[in-house]
Amino acid sequence: MDVLFEIFGHLRPLDLLHLSRTTKEFRRVLLHRSSISIWKSARENVPDLPECPASFSEPAYANFVFDTHCYVCLSPYVRAIDWRLGKRICSKCSKTSLVKALVYGVEFRGNNLIPRTYSKRDGMILFKAERETIEKRLKELSGNDKKEEYNAFVAQRMAYLKDLGELAPKLEDWAIVKANNRSEELDEARRDRKRAIIDKLTELGWGEEIESIPPTDDMSRLKAVKQPTRLTPRIWANIKDEMIAYMEDMKSKRIERERKALVMSRKRHAITVLREYKVARIPFINVMPEAPDFCAFPEVDAILELPNEVEVTQASFDNIVSDMDTLIERWRAAITRKLADAAVTMIGEQQSSSEGMDVDESHPLHLATTVFKCKQCHGYPMYDGWDSDEDDFPMFGMPLYTPRRRPLLYYPQVMGHKCLTRHQSRWGEFTNDPTQQLSDSMETMREPWSEGPLLLDDQASTAVRDIVDLCGMDPLNTTPAQLDELDPRLACLSCLNWSNEEENKTDAKVFGWRKAVQHQVSGHSGRGQILDWRLLEGDELRTYREKEAEAPASSSDATLPEPQRSQAVWKCVPCLDQITENTHTHSSVKTHLQFSHSITEPELNRDYMQMYGSDAERAELPRITLTMDRPDHVFKPGEKAMSRLEMDFFDWFSPMHDFDMPDYDSDNYDSGDY
């Protein structure tokens, strides 16, 4: 027995529990009161384990802390335990074995003698079987002759609850420390195994290859490596082939990465060639390819894909430079063909007669009535800040904060629309390809030219058709260039400002044909899209041209052309085709040049340029005074609104007067004049 007791003293509490459940002899010896020293010695072998409370026996304490069987169904390997409840219960049994301490606001008899814990779903809960046992025992001791036993039982339960309440926080802290220590032990075992495997692979000649493995492919993720067991010769023999196959795969990936990095470095030379070609041709009179399209040219791609041993520099593209005009013209023809086919498909009714035809002046793509809109720009409108044009209505003396108008795109300027070569980068998407990288605030990336974002703008097409008819031209043959050459001036008769001095005098807004279309689809979106236009002709047009020439420019810098300078239609030339390329407003591009490139006096078409395809019309034209018959619903000069309203009020009750309510929703109604 002395030898057995000496051996038992070197075991742990769970080992003693297992021994006590093997044979009756072991159980008789280990659970006898005289063996308490064995259990204490075993408990002391567990670092930092709290002392056993007086209300617990040593075997019960060991069973509570170390045994992993469910208290209800005896299922093994139940890791979850509620220290404050004093029970280890599996998830399946917890649904039926744990009940609310309060039901309908009534507390069960004896609940104060049962350990409780808190549940987010049910509040305070307790162990159902223990409650039933306590209820039964209290019922047995309910007689007056058993009062002493009753008090002793209650005192025993209260002492147990007190000890458990003090013990539970200590065991919680101890379990956390134990779990962390165990996790660290397992991690250290895995690290030892990984080091042993690396040593074995290094002996086989894979040392340099191991050093080049990126973190994303770390071998620690392999099942054969992450096992927390020591690497033995037998284990190594079993996993050797798997690890060699892994290293072969890592070698292939390394070669692929090096090849990709080499091609990326070559692309930077190609981008420099493209940029020099484009800078020499500023301002652009036609659409220019960006880096993704240029590097996809077969001639350029052949240089980029030369073998690794061939050194590629900017001089390697000299043959490309001499033939750039031909290559870019071929690219333009290809994307024009794609856009033409897309336009025919969108138009629909002309598909049978236009499909496959040459993209010449007779193709529907060239017509002014073929107007595109961008679903990216239109679907997710940006904001230009405070706008002061005709589409804003004053509120409290300030213009409304309105979304930017959707751009109306005509051929050929539509070819240069920025959304055709950009896409919104998805969350987590990253590229180190210099042909795709962009660092602008919209988190966009370059991509090859695509007509995908374009849709046909039916409203704008209808507006152009009306304006072309008004100008006396044929909508089936008129191109945007022909309208630009005619350069008509159109007065909107739905935006009149009647004079308060002369009865038949009114001011009207005047637009070029492009701004007129924009005004019709944006400025009157709630009026049925039907406007009355007046084409300025003869002496009226000549007088207006003189007034227009004398009118001050809309920008303080009169040396620049007159596109809408408040919009982001300008580009920085030093950033062209670089990762920092972005669109700017007229003021922000100057600020950018000053702070990013130390250019304090920038020059147009040398330091910055207008983006190809942006609106080149004057932002705002002077108004014109017209002589017209004043409608009946518009007050005459000197007439007071209240007197007219009073007159109408009295006329309303006159049986001899047939009052005709004016159509205030018509296009001729001006809310500002009524």
N, C-alpha and C positions, 0 to 999 in steps of 0.2 A: 504493500500500500504506500509506503514511503516513496518508492521509486515512481509509482503511478502519480502520486501527488506532486512530485518534483516535475514530472513531464507535464501534468495538467497546468502547472503554474506558468509554463512558457507558452501556453496557447492563448487564443483570444476568445472573448465571450461567445462568439458565434460558433467557434469550434466546440466549445463545451456544450452548447445547445445541441449540436449535431450528434455528439457522443452520447448525450443523455437520451437520445431518441433511437439509438441503435439496439441496445439490449436492456433487459430488465436489471442486470447487474450494474451496468454503468449508470442507469437511471437511479437505482437505489443509493449508489455511492455519491453521485454528483448532486442529487437533490436533498441529501441529508443536511441537517443544520450544521453538523460538524465540518462540512466542506465549504463553509462560507469563505474561508481564507483563500481557497482555490479561485473562487469567482472574483474576489477582490484583486488577486494577483493578475488574473486575466484582464480585468477592467483596466488595471494600471498599465497594461501593455498597449492600450489604445491612447495615443497622444491627445492631451487636452480634453478628454471625455469628462463631462461634469460628474460629480459624485452622485452616488445612488441615494435618493431621499429616504427618509425613515419609513415612509408609508409604502415603499416598494421593496420587494424582495430582490436579491441579486439576480436570480434566474428570470423573474418577471421583467426586471429592468433591461437585462440583456435581450430578452425576447422583444420588448417594446422598441429598442433602439436598432437592433441588427437584423432581426428576422424579416424576410421579405414576403411572407405569406399573408394573403388577405385574411382579416379576422372573421369574415363571414363565410366565404366559399373556399378558403385555403388555396386560392390560385397563387402560384409562385411568381417571383420577380415583380412584385408590386413596389415600385420605387417611391411613389407619392405617399406621403404621410403628413397628417395634420398633428403637429406636436401638441397643440392646445387641446385637441380632442382626445389625445391619448390612444388613437386607433390608426391602424394601417388598413385602408379599405380601397378596393379596386374601383375603377370608374363605373363598372357595371353595377356593382352592389351599392354604390353610393346613391344611386337613383331611388332605391327602395329602402335602404337602411338608415338614411339620414333624413330626419323630419324636422319640421319647424318647432322651435321651442314654444311659440305662441300660435294658437289656432283660434281664429275669430276673437282675438283679444283676450282669451282665457289661458292662463298658465297651468300646465298639468301639475298635479300634486307631486312633489319631490323633484321638480326641475332644478331647484337650487342645489341639489346634491349630485348633479350630473354635469360633466364637462361640456362646455358649449364652444362653438366657434362661429365665425361670421361668414355668410355666403352672400355674394352680390345679388343672386337671384332670389333667395328665400329669407335673407336676414339671418337672425340667430338660429342655428340648427344644433341638433344633438343626435346621439346614436340611439336608434329606436329600441334595439334589444336591451341596451343598458337601462333605458328608461323603464321598460317593462319589468326588468329584474328589480329595480329600485321600488317601483310601485308595488310589486308583489311582496317584497320584504317589509315595506312600511305597513302594508295591510296586515301582515302576520303579527307585527309588533304594535298593533293599534289598541290592544287591550290595556286596562289600567294596571293589571298585574305584571305587564311586561314593559313598564315605563322605563326602568333602568336599562334594559336591553335596547329599547328604542333610543334613549339618549346616547348610549355607547355607540350604537350604529351611526347615528347622525354625527357624533363627534369624529368617528373614524372617517366618514365620507368627507367631512369638512377638512380634516387634516390632509386627506388625499388630494382634494381640490386645491388646497393651499400649496402643497408641495408641487403639484403639476403646474400650477400657475407660475411658480418661481422657476421651475425646471424648463418649461417650454421655450422661453426666450433664449436660454443658454444653449439648449439643443439646436434651436434654429441657427444661431451663430456658429455653433460647432459644425453643423451639417454643411453650411456654406463654405467654411474654411476647408473642411474635408473634401468637398466637391472640387474646390479650386486646386487643392493640392493634388488630388487624383488626376485632374485634367492636366496639370503641369507634368506629372509623372508620365502620363500617356504621351504628351507632346515630346517630352525628352526621349522617351523610348522610340517614337517615330523619327526624331532627328538622328538618333544613334543608328537606326536602321537605314535611313537615307544616306548618312555618311559612309556606312559600310558598303552600300550598293554603289555609291560613287567611287569608292576605292576599288571595288571589283571592276567597274567599267573603265576606270583609268588604267588598270593593269592590262586591259584589252585594247588600249589605244584611243579611248574616247575622251580623254581629258580636255583637250582644247574645245571639242564640240560641246561638252557639258557647260563650259564657261560662257558660250554664246547663246544658251537657251534663254529666251525672254521670260519674264515673270508670268505671262499668260499661259505658257506651256510648261510651267514648273513640274518636275516629276513628282513632287509631293502629292499631286492629285491622283496619281495612279494607285489603284487598289493594291498592287504588289508592294508599293513603297510606304503607304500610309498605315500599314498594320503596326500596332504598338507591341511588336514582339521582336526578339533578337534575331538577327540574320544568322542562320546556321548554314553549314555546307549543304545540307539537304534542301533547305529552302532556296538557297541560291541556285542550286541545280534545277529546281522547278521553275524559277522565274527568269533564268538567264536568257532564254530565247525571246521572251516577251520584252525584256529590257533592251536587248540588241535591236529588236524591231522598232522600239520606241526611238532609239538613237538614230536609226536609219531615217525615220520620219522627220526627226529634228534636223538632220543634215539636209534633207530635201527642202524643208521650210526655210532653213538659213540661206541656201542657195537662191531660193525664190525671193527672199527679202533683199538679198544683196543685188539681185538682178533688178528688182523693182526700184531700189534706191538709185541704182545706176541710171535707169531710164528716167527717173525723176530729175536727176542732175542734168541729164541731156535735154529734158523738156525746158529747163530754165534757159538754156542757150536758144532753143527754138522760140521761146516767148520774147527774148531780146530781139531776135530777127524780126518777128511780127511787129513788135512795138516800134522799132525804128522805121519800118515800112509805113506804119499808120501815122506816126508823128510827122513824117515828111509830107503827108497828104492832108493835113488839117487845114481847113474844115472839110469834113467828109461830105461828098456829094452822092454817096451811095453807101449801102450797108457794108460794114466790115466784119470779117470773122473774128471771133474771140479765141482764146487759147485752146479750149477743148476741140473746137472745129478745126483749127489750124493743125494741131498735132495729129488729127485723124486723117489729114491728107495722105494719100498713099506714098507720095514722094517724101514727106516729112517722117511718116511712120517708119519707112524703110531705114532712114538714118538713125532714128531712135532705137530700133531693134537690131542694130549691128551687134556682132559678138562682143563679149565682155573685154576681150583683149584689144579691141580697136578703140583708140582714144577719139572721142567726139568732142569737138570744140565749136565755137561759133563759126570758125572758118569752114567747118564741114558742111555748112548750109549755103555756101557761096553759089552753088548751082541752083539752089532753090530761090535765092534772092534775085537772080537774073530772070527767073521765070515766074515771079510772084504775080504779076498782072494776069497772066493766063490762068494760073491756079485759082486765084480768088474769083476771077470771072466765071470759071467753071463751077465753083462752089455757089456763087450767086444764082446761076442758072438752075442748079439742083434744088436749092431751097425755094426759088420762085416757082418751080414746077410743083413742089410739095404744097405750097400755099395755094396755087391755082387749083389743084385737084381738091383741096379742102374747101375752097370757096365754091366750086361747082357743086360739091356735095351739100354744102350749107344752103345754097340757093334752091336746090331741089328741082324746081320746074324746068330749069335750063340744063339739067344734067345730061339728058339724052343728046342734046345738040352741041354741048360744049365739052363733054368728056373726051380727053385725049387730044384736043386741038392745041395748036401752038400758042404759047403765051405771048401773043402779039397784041397790037392795039385793039383787035376785035374781041379779045377774050374778056369775059365779064369782070375779071380781076381788075382791069384797068379803069372800069367805070367809076364815076364819082358816086353813084348810087350804091356801090359795094362798100359798105362801111362796117368795120369790125369794132368789136369791143373786147376787152380782156376780162375774163372771168376772175382772174386773180386780183386785178385792180378794182373791179366793180364789186366783187363779192366781199372784199375786205377793205373798205374805204379807209384811206389815211386822212389825216387832218392837217390843214394848212394854217391853222391858227385863225386870227381875226381876219375875215375877208370883207371887202367893202364893195363888191360888185353887185350886179343887179339881182342876184339870187338870194341876197340876205335882206331880211326885213328888220327894221330897227326895233329894239326893245329897251326901254329905259335909256334911250340915247346911245345905245351900243349895238353894233351889229351882232347877229346870232353867230354862235360857234358852229359852223356848218361843215359837213364832210366835203372833201375835194370832189369836184365833178369827175365822172368817169371819162377817160380819154376816148375821143373818137379817132379811129385809126383808118387812114386811107393808104392805098398802094401808091408809091413804093415805100413811103415813110413807115408803114406798119412793119416792114422787115426789120427795122432797128429797134422795135419796142423792147424794153429791157426785160420784161417778164418772159420773153421767148428764149432767153439764155440764162435765166435764174430759176432756182427753185428753193422753197423754204426748207431749210435743213431740219430733219426730225430730231427729237430729243435723243441725245447720246450719239448722234451721227458726227463723225469726224473724219477728215481726210488730210493727208500731208501731200496730196497731189498739187503742185503749184499752178496747174491749169484750172483747178476747181476752188482753191482756197480764196476766201473773202473774209474780211474782218469787220464788215459793217455792222451797224446796230440791229439790223433786221435778221441777222443770223442766216443769211442766204449763202448759196453755193452756186458756182458757175456750172453750166451743163451745156451739151451741144444744142445748137439751134433747133427749136421745135415749134410747130404751129399749134400745138395742143391747147394752150391757154386761150386761143382766139375763138370768138363766136361772132355770128353775123348780127349786127344791130339793126333790127327791123324798124324801130322808131326813127333812128337817124337816117336810114335809107329812104323812108317816106318823106322826111323833112327835106333831104337833098333833092328828091324828085320834084317836090313842089317848088323849090327855089330854082331849079334848072328850068322848069316850065315857065316860071315868072320871068326868067332872063331870056326867054325865047329860044332856048336850045333844046336839043333832043336828048332825053335821059338815057336812051339806049346807045348813044354814041359819045356823050360828053365825059371827059376825064377830069380828074382834079387839076391837072396842069392847065387845061383849057379854062377852067373856072378861075384859076389863079391868074392867068393872063388877062381875062376879062376884068377881074378884081371888082365885082359889083359892090354897091353900097345899098343896104336894105334897112328900111326903117320899120320898126315893130309898131303896128297900130293897135296892139293890145297892151302897150305900156305907155300910154299918153299922159302928159301932165298939162292939163288945160290952163290957159292963162286966166288970171283974175282981173285983167284989165281989158283985153280984147276978146270979143265973144267967139270968134272963129280961129283963134290962134292956139296952138298947142305945141309942146315940146315932145319929141320922140327920140328913143334910143336908136342908134345906127350901128350896124354890124357889117363886117365882111362876111363872105358866104360861110366860112368855117365857123365863125363865132355865132352866126345866125342859126346854124344847125345846132350848135351847142346850147344856145339860148332856148331853142324850141324844145329840146328833149330834157333840159334841166331847169330852166327858169320858169316853165309853165307846165310842170309835170302834173299839176292838179286841174288843168283846164282842158283836158281832152286832146292835147297835142295839136290843136288846130289853131293857127295864128293867122292874122291878117298882116301881110307884108306889103310894103310899098317900095318899088324899085326906083331909086333916084336916077333921073335921066335928064338930058339936055342942060338947060341953064341951071336947073336946080342941082344937078350933079356937079357942074363946074364950080358953082358958088360954094358947094360943100367941100370940094377938093381944096379950094383955097383956104377955107376955114380949117380944114384938117391939117394942112401944111403949116399953118400959123400956130396951131395948138401946141402947148408944151408937151414934151415926152412924159410918159408915165413914170419914168425913173429919173433920179437926180443925175445919173451919168449919161449925158446926151451923146457920148462917143460910141455907145454900144447900140446894136440893133434893138428892135422892139418886141422880142418874144416875152412871154409872161415871166418876168424876172423873179417874182415871188415864189414860183414853183421850182422844184428840184430838177432842173433841166441842164445843169452845168456839170462839167467834169474837170478834174485836175489833170493836166497833161503829164506831170511827173509821176502820177499814180496810175496812169493808163496801163491796163493789163497786169497791174501788180496786185498783191493781196490787199492793199489799202484802197483800191479803187472803189469809188462811191459816187453817188449823185448828190449835188449840192444846190442850194439856192444861190442867187447872185451874191448875197452878202456873206453867206457861210463859205463859199469857195474862196473868197478873198481872205477871210480869216484863216482858213485852212492853209492857204499858200504862205501866209505870213508866219504862222506858228509851226507848221510842219516842214516847210521848205525854205524859210527865211527869205521869201520873196515879198518885199514890201510894196512894190509897184508892179503888180501883175499886168500882163498884156494879153489881150484877147487873141486866141488862136496860136499863142506861143506858150503861155503859162496855163491857160484854161480855155475850154472850148464848149460850144453848145452841143448837147447830145443830139446825135442824128435822129431825125424823126420827131423831135419835139415841135410844138406849135410855134410857127414863126410869125403869126399875125400879131398885130398890135394889141396890147392887153385891153385898152379902152379907147373908144373913139368919141369925139365930141357929139353932143346931141344936136338935133336939127329942129328948127321952128317950121311948122307946116301950117298951111291955111286949109281948114276943113270945116264942114258943118258940125256944130256942136250937137251931140245927141240930146234927146229930151231929158234923159235921166241925169245929166250933168248940170249942176247949178250954173247959172249965168253970172257974169261979173256983177258984184254988188248985191246979189241975192243971198239972203240969210237962210241957213239950213233950217232953223227953227220955224221960220214963217212958212216954208214949203211943207214941213211936217205937220204944222198946225192946219194948213189948208187941206192937206190930204186927210187929216183926222176928221175934219168936219165934212169933207166930201164923202167920206166913207158911210156916214149916216144919212146922206141925201138920197131919197128914193128916186129922184129924177136924174141922178148921175150914175152912169155905169163906169165904176172905177176899174181901171185896167192896171193891175200890179205889174211893174216893170220886171223883166227877167234879170235879176241881179246875179245869176250864175252864168250869164252869157259871157262870151269872150270880150265884149266891148265894155263890160262893167269894170270900173276902176275903183277899188275900195278907198283909195286915198282921196278921190275927188268927191265922193258922195258925202 
